Amino acid sequence: MSRGFVKEDDQEEIPLVPPRADLPEGNKNYVTQTGMSQLLAEKEVLLNDIKALDGSNEKDKRIAHNHINSKLELLNERILSATIIDLSEQPHEEIRFGATIKLKMGSNKEVKQFQIVGVDEADIAKGKISFVSPIAKILVNKTVGEVALLKRPTGDLQFEILAISYDN
């Protein structure tokens, strides 16, 4: 049927679902065990949200259901593509995925700590950076005592590696 013959009130709203964290094409979806647990917990919340939908307004329920299903579809793609990295099998003397790194940035004497994690687990406020981030890329394969250099248009930034650990 042509859309010209559909009443305006009968048209469904298409749910706008923000994309998940960017995972550049060609990159594997590496996750820590904690990251996978978070993805599975998020899925459980969305499934519970579907069960808890208010059925008093059928149209609103259908729109909300479609929105949650769209989020679930994106989440399920991430879960299915996830490769869990066992942190105990990482080379503990150098920085790899899952490493927690203590470092000094530039001439600043303050010690910062970051963990290199999957794109969905990354949260700079919690000291977790994505493995595809520029900082993580320059730190990978470095060892304690080495210096990594991040080239930026506003000036290069130096990171001195103080410690490496693999705690999940």
Secondary structure, DSSP 8 states (H G I E B T S, - for coil): --GGGS-GGG----------S---TT--EEE-HHHHHHHHHHHHHHHHHHHT---SSHHHHHHHHHHHHHHHHHHHHHHHHEEE--GGGS-TTB--TT-EEEEEETT---EEEEEEE-TTT-BGGGTEEETTSHHHHHHTT-BTT-EEEE--TT--EEEEEEEEE---
